[in-house]
C-alpha cells in the first residue's frame, strides 16, 4: 500500500503536466493559431465562423499564438497631401479593421504593432491617391462620405494584394486643415474672392436697377403721352359741343347771345383795380351805356 503512493503521485504529476502542455483556453474575443514546428496547422475560434471559444487540446510540441477577434482601431498619424486645386491639407484620420485571415496576418504582420505600422503606410498612400484627385471643398464637406467609401475599397484591395489577412471595415477623417503657414494666405485669397463676388453682384444689381428705371421712365412717358392725347381729344370734343351749343343759342336769339357773351367778358375783364383805356365809341362797353347794346 505504501509502495503505491509514490506511483499515484507520479501519475498525478504526469497528468497535470500533460494537461498543462496539451491544453489551452481561447477566450470569446480571441482566435488562436496552432503551430507545429513553426508551421501553422489550424485556427481555433476563427473570425467569420461560428464562435467556438473555450478549452482546447494540442500536442505537447505544438505552440499557440493568440490574436484578437474583435474590431481593432488604428489612429493614423496626420498626413500632409496636395489636393487637386493645389491646396495643401493636413488630414487626420483613423481606420478600423479586423483580422480576417489569422495565418496570413501572422505571416505578414505578426503583431498588432506590425499591423498598425503597415496600415499606416497603406492608408498614407491611399489617402494621397484618392484625396489628391478632388478639390479642397469636396474633401472638407462636399463628398466626404463618398470619398471615405472609395478609400475603404482601395485600401482593402491593397491589403488583399499584399496578403495582409485584414479587412478594413471603416475609414473616417477626423479633420482636414490647412497647414499653419498656408492658412493666412488662403484666408486672404478667400477674402479677395468674396470681395470680387460682392463687386460682381453689386454691378449686376446696379445694371438691373438702371434697366428697371429706364423701363419705368419709358412706361411713364408713354402713359403721360396717352393721357395727354386723351385729354386733348376730350377737350376738343368739349369745345366742339360748346361751340355747337353757342351756335344753337345764337341762331335762336342772336341779341341774347351777344348780351350773354358781353356779360362774361365784363365778369372776366372788369375786376377790382382793373383800369381800361378805351375810345368813347368802343363796342366793349356798349351794354353799359344802353341795355340794348346800341350806341346813341
PAMILO-870184 format. One record per residue (C-alpha): residue in one letter; x, y, z. Coordinates in steps of 0.2 Angstrom, whole numbers. Layout:
<nodes>
<finu->a, u->X, v->Y, w->Z>
...
</nodes>
This chain:
<nodes>
<finu->x, u->0, v->0, w->0>
<finu->x, u->14, v->12, w->5>
<finu->x, u->23, v->7, w->-12>
<finu->x, u->8, v->13, w->-22>
<finu->x, u->8, v->31, w->-15>
<finu->x, u->23, v->37, w->-25>
<finu->x, u->16, v->29, w->-40>
<finu->x, u->0, v->39, w->-38>
<finu->x, u->9, v->55, w->-36>
<finu->x, u->20, v->52, w->-51>
<finu->x, u->4, v->48, w->-62>
<finu->x, u->-5, v->63, w->-55>
<finu->x, u->11, v->74, w->-59>
<finu->x, u->12, v->67, w->-77>
<finu->x, u->-7, v->70, w->-79>
<finu->x, u->-5, v->88, w->-73>
<finu->x, u->10, v->91, w->-84>
<finu->x, u->0, v->83, w->-99>
<finu->x, u->-15, v->95, w->-95>
<finu->x, u->-3, v->110, w->-94>
<finu->x, u->6, v->106, w->-110>
<finu->x, u->-8, v->99, w->-120>
<finu->x, u->-22, v->111, w->-117>
<finu->x, u->-25, v->130, w->-119>
<finu->x, u->-40, v->141, w->-117>
<finu->x, u->-47, v->153, w->-131>
<finu->x, u->-57, v->167, w->-124>
<finu->x, u->-73, v->174, w->-134>
<finu->x, u->-63, v->189, w->-141>
<finu->x, u->-48, v->179, w->-146>
<finu->x, u->-43, v->167, w->-160>
<finu->x, u->-29, v->155, w->-159>
<finu->x, u->-16, v->149, w->-172>
<finu->x, u->-9, v->132, w->-168>
<finu->x, u->9, v->129, w->-174>
<finu->x, u->18, v->113, w->-177>
<finu->x, u->37, v->115, w->-178>
<finu->x, u->34, v->133, w->-185>
<finu->x, u->21, v->128, w->-197>
<finu->x, u->3, v->134, w->-195>
<finu->x, u->-9, v->119, w->-194>
<finu->x, u->-26, v->126, w->-189>
<finu->x, u->-35, v->141, w->-181>
<finu->x, u->-47, v->140, w->-167>
<finu->x, u->-62, v->151, w->-164>
<finu->x, u->-58, v->160, w->-181>
<finu->x, u->-67, v->175, w->-186>
<finu->x, u->-81, v->173, w->-199>
<finu->x, u->-86, v->156, w->-192>
<finu->x, u->-97, v->150, w->-178>
<finu->x, u->-89, v->155, w->-161>
<finu->x, u->-80, v->141, w->-153>
<finu->x, u->-71, v->148, w->-138>
<finu->x, u->-66, v->138, w->-123>
<finu->x, u->-54, v->124, w->-118>
<finu->x, u->-44, v->117, w->-132>
<finu->x, u->-32, v->102, w->-134>
<finu->x, u->-15, v->102, w->-143>
<finu->x, u->0, v->91, w->-144>
<finu->x, u->15, v->95, w->-132>
<finu->x, u->26, v->100, w->-146>
<finu->x, u->13, v->112, w->-153>
<finu->x, u->13, v->130, w->-148>
<finu->x, u->-1, v->143, w->-149>
<finu->x, u->-2, v->161, w->-154>
<finu->x, u->-17, v->172, w->-149>
<finu->x, u->-24, v->185, w->-160>
<finu->x, u->-38, v->197, w->-157>
<finu->x, u->-55, v->193, w->-164>
<finu->x, u->-63, v->210, w->-161>
<finu->x, u->-64, v->225, w->-172>
<finu->x, u->-47, v->235, w->-170>
<finu->x, u->-43, v->253, w->-172>
<finu->x, u->-28, v->262, w->-178>
<finu->x, u->-27, v->281, w->-175>
<finu->x, u->-17, v->286, w->-190>
<finu->x, u->-3, v->299, w->-190>
<finu->x, u->-8, v->316, w->-199>
<finu->x, u->-5, v->315, w->-217>
<finu->x, u->0, v->331, w->-227>
<finu->x, u->-6, v->330, w->-245>
<finu->x, u->-9, v->341, w->-261>
<finu->x, u->-27, v->342, w->-266>
<finu->x, u->-32, v->344, w->-285>
<finu->x, u->-34, v->363, w->-283>
<finu->x, u->-16, v->363, w->-277>
<finu->x, u->-20, v->367, w->-259>
<finu->x, u->-10, v->358, w->-246>
<finu->x, u->-20, v->349, w->-232>
<finu->x, u->-16, v->340, w->-216>
<finu->x, u->-28, v->326, w->-215>
<finu->x, u->-30, v->317, w->-198>
<finu->x, u->-40, v->300, w->-199>
<finu->x, u->-42, v->283, w->-191>
<finu->x, u->-46, v->266, w->-198>
<finu->x, u->-55, v->251, w->-190>
<finu->x, u->-50, v->234, w->-196>
<finu->x, u->-52, v->215, w->-191>
<finu->x, u->-41, v->200, w->-193>
<finu->x, u->-50, v->191, w->-206>
<finu->x, u->-36, v->178, w->-210>
<finu->x, u->-26, v->174, w->-194>
<finu->x, u->-12, v->164, w->-203>
<finu->x, u->-9, v->177, w->-217>
<finu->x, u->-10, v->191, w->-203>
<finu->x, u->4, v->182, w->-193>
<finu->x, u->15, v->178, w->-208>
<finu->x, u->14, v->196, w->-215>
<finu->x, u->12, v->207, w->-199>
<finu->x, u->15, v->196, w->-184>
<finu->x, u->8, v->208, w->-171>
<finu->x, u->-4, v->222, w->-169>
<finu->x, u->11, v->234, w->-169>
<finu->x, u->16, v->227, w->-185>
<finu->x, u->-2, v->229, w->-192>
<finu->x, u->-3, v->247, w->-186>
<finu->x, u->14, v->251, w->-195>
<finu->x, u->9, v->243, w->-211>
<finu->x, u->-9, v->250, w->-211>
<finu->x, u->-1, v->267, w->-208>
<finu->x, u->9, v->265, w->-224>
<finu->x, u->-6, v->258, w->-234>
<finu->x, u->-18, v->272, w->-228>
<finu->x, u->-5, v->286, w->-232>
<finu->x, u->-3, v->280, w->-250>
<finu->x, u->-22, v->278, w->-252>
<finu->x, u->-27, v->295, w->-244>
<finu->x, u->-14, v->304, w->-255>
<finu->x, u->-21, v->295, w->-271>
<finu->x, u->-39, v->297, w->-268>
<finu->x, u->-40, v->314, w->-260>
<finu->x, u->-27, v->321, w->-272>
<finu->x, u->-40, v->319, w->-286>
<finu->x, u->-53, v->331, w->-279>
<finu->x, u->-53, v->349, w->-273>
<finu->x, u->-52, v->355, w->-255>
<finu->x, u->-70, v->360, w->-253>
<finu->x, u->-76, v->342, w->-258>
<finu->x, u->-63, v->335, w->-245>
<finu->x, u->-69, v->346, w->-231>
<finu->x, u->-88, v->344, w->-234>
<finu->x, u->-94, v->341, w->-251>
<finu->x, u->-91, v->322, w->-254>
<finu->x, u->-83, v->316, w->-238>
<finu->x, u->-94, v->301, w->-236>
<finu->x, u->-91, v->296, w->-254>
<finu->x, u->-73, v->298, w->-253>
<finu->x, u->-72, v->288, w->-237>
<finu->x, u->-80, v->273, w->-246>
<finu->x, u->-68, v->275, w->-260>
<finu->x, u->-53, v->275, w->-248>
<finu->x, u->-60, v->259, w->-239>
<finu->x, u->-62, v->250, w->-255>
<finu->x, u->-45, v->255, w->-262>
<finu->x, u->-36, v->250, w->-245>
<finu->x, u->-45, v->234, w->-244>
<finu->x, u->-39, v->230, w->-262>
<finu->x, u->-21, v->234, w->-257>
<finu->x, u->-22, v->224, w->-241>
<finu->x, u->-28, v->209, w->-252>
<finu->x, u->-14, v->211, w->-264>
<finu->x, u->-2, v->211, w->-250>
<finu->x, u->-10, v->196, w->-242>
<finu->x, u->-11, v->205, w->-225>
<finu->x, u->-25, v->195, w->-219>
<finu->x, u->-35, v->210, w->-213>
<finu->x, u->-52, v->218, w->-219>
<finu->x, u->-54, v->237, w->-217>
<finu->x, u->-71, v->240, w->-211>
<finu->x, u->-72, v->258, w->-208>
<finu->x, u->-61, v->274, w->-213>
<finu->x, u->-65, v->291, w->-205>
<finu->x, u->-57, v->308, w->-207>
<finu->x, u->-57, v->317, w->-190>
<finu->x, u->-51, v->334, w->-198>
<finu->x, u->-44, v->341, w->-213>
<finu->x, u->-35, v->358, w->-210>
<finu->x, u->-23, v->369, w->-219>
<finu->x, u->-5, v->369, w->-214>
<finu->x, u->-2, v->384, w->-202>
<finu->x, u->10, v->393, w->-215>
<finu->x, u->-4, v->392, w->-228>
<finu->x, u->-19, v->397, w->-218>
<finu->x, u->-16, v->416, w->-218>
<finu->x, u->-13, v->416, w->-237>
<finu->x, u->-28, v->406, w->-240>
<finu->x, u->-38, v->417, w->-229>
<finu->x, u->-33, v->432, w->-239>
<finu->x, u->-37, v->424, w->-255>
<finu->x, u->-54, v->419, w->-249>
<finu->x, u->-57, v->437, w->-243>
<finu->x, u->-52, v->443, w->-261>
<finu->x, u->-63, v->431, w->-269>
<finu->x, u->-78, v->436, w->-259>
<finu->x, u->-75, v->454, w->-262>
<finu->x, u->-74, v->451, w->-281>
<finu->x, u->-90, v->441, w->-280>
<finu->x, u->-98, v->455, w->-270>
<finu->x, u->-92, v->468, w->-283>
<finu->x, u->-99, v->457, w->-297>
<finu->x, u->-116, v->456, w->-288>
<finu->x, u->-117, v->474, w->-285>
<finu->x, u->-113, v->478, w->-303>
<finu->x, u->-126, v->466, w->-309>
<finu->x, u->-138, v->474, w->-297>
<finu->x, u->-134, v->492, w->-302>
<finu->x, u->-136, v->487, w->-321>
<finu->x, u->-153, v->479, w->-317>
<finu->x, u->-158, v->494, w->-307>
<finu->x, u->-154, v->505, w->-322>
<finu->x, u->-164, v->494, w->-333>
<finu->x, u->-179, v->494, w->-322>
<finu->x, u->-178, v->514, w->-320>
<finu->x, u->-177, v->516, w->-339>
<finu->x, u->-192, v->504, w->-342>
<finu->x, u->-202, v->513, w->-328>
<finu->x, u->-197, v->530, w->-336>
<finu->x, u->-202, v->524, w->-353>
<finu->x, u->-218, v->517, w->-347>
<finu->x, u->-222, v->534, w->-338>
<finu->x, u->-218, v->544, w->-353>
<finu->x, u->-230, v->533, w->-364>
<finu->x, u->-244, v->534, w->-351>
<finu->x, u->-242, v->553, w->-350>
<finu->x, u->-242, v->555, w->-369>
<finu->x, u->-258, v->544, w->-370>
<finu->x, u->-266, v->553, w->-356>
<finu->x, u->-262, v->570, w->-364>
<finu->x, u->-268, v->563, w->-381>
<finu->x, u->-285, v->558, w->-372>
<finu->x, u->-286, v->575, w->-363>
<finu->x, u->-284, v->584, w->-380>
<finu->x, u->-297, v->573, w->-388>
<finu->x, u->-309, v->576, w->-373>
<finu->x, u->-306, v->595, w->-374>
<finu->x, u->-308, v->595, w->-392>
<finu->x, u->-325, v->586, w->-390>
<finu->x, u->-330, v->598, w->-376>
<finu->x, u->-325, v->613, w->-387>
<finu->x, u->-335, v->606, w->-401>
<finu->x, u->-350, v->603, w->-390>
<finu->x, u->-348, v->620, w->-383>
<finu->x, u->-347, v->629, w->-400>
<finu->x, u->-362, v->619, w->-405>
<finu->x, u->-372, v->625, w->-390>
<finu->x, u->-366, v->643, w->-394>
<finu->x, u->-371, v->641, w->-412>
<finu->x, u->-388, v->635, w->-407>
<finu->x, u->-391, v->648, w->-395>
<finu->x, u->-385, v->662, w->-407>
<finu->x, u->-397, v->655, w->-420>
<finu->x, u->-412, v->655, w->-408>
<finu->x, u->-408, v->673, w->-401>
<finu->x, u->-393, v->682, w->-408>
<finu->x, u->-397, v->698, w->-396>
<finu->x, u->-397, v->687, w->-380>
<finu->x, u->-381, v->678, w->-386>
<finu->x, u->-372, v->694, w->-389>
<finu->x, u->-378, v->700, w->-372>
<finu->x, u->-373, v->684, w->-363>
<finu->x, u->-355, v->685, w->-371>
<finu->x, u->-353, v->703, w->-366>
<finu->x, u->-358, v->699, w->-348>
<finu->x, u->-345, v->685, w->-347>
<finu->x, u->-332, v->697, w->-354>
<finu->x, u->-336, v->710, w->-341>
<finu->x, u->-335, v->697, w->-327>
<finu->x, u->-318, v->692, w->-333>
<finu->x, u->-311, v->709, w->-338>
<finu->x, u->-318, v->721, w->-325>
<finu->x, u->-311, v->715, w->-309>
<finu->x, u->-306, v->725, w->-294>
<finu->x, u->-292, v->738, w->-298>
<finu->x, u->-293, v->735, w->-316>
<finu->x, u->-290, v->750, w->-327>
<finu->x, u->-295, v->751, w->-346>
<finu->x, u->-291, v->765, w->-358>
<finu->x, u->-304, v->764, w->-372>
<finu->x, u->-310, v->776, w->-385>
<finu->x, u->-328, v->783, w->-382>
<finu->x, u->-335, v->774, w->-397>
<finu->x, u->-328, v->757, w->-391>
<finu->x, u->-341, v->742, w->-393>
<finu->x, u->-334, v->734, w->-377>
<finu->x, u->-345, v->744, w->-365>
<finu->x, u->-360, v->746, w->-376>
<finu->x, u->-371, v->736, w->-365>
<finu->x, u->-366, v->748, w->-350>
<finu->x, u->-372, v->763, w->-360>
<finu->x, u->-388, v->755, w->-367>
<finu->x, u->-396, v->739, w->-361>
<finu->x, u->-400, v->736, w->-380>
<finu->x, u->-381, v->737, w->-383>
<finu->x, u->-383, v->751, w->-396>
<finu->x, u->-373, v->767, w->-396>
<finu->x, u->-383, v->784, w->-396>
</nodes>
